Amino acid sequence: MIHVDDKHLPWREEMTVTALIEALGETYEYPVVRINNKIVSRPQFDQTRVPDGAKVFLIPLVAGG
């Protein structure tokens, strides 16, 4: 099981960050995610695997002035 913000998803072997975001049906393009205590940026989403039991936080881009 993977915990994403306030949701729970079943874990799949070799699940990447990209596959996780697709499984969530997210259309927003997150520049960064945090998996447990590790920060992963978008260029590494396809190569980074999400371990079973991970706590994932989707970190949106915030702009302001």
Secondary structure, DSSP 8 states (H G I E B T S, - for coil): -EEETTEEE---TT-BHHHHHHHHT--S--SEEEETTEEEEGGGTTT-B--TT-EEEEE------
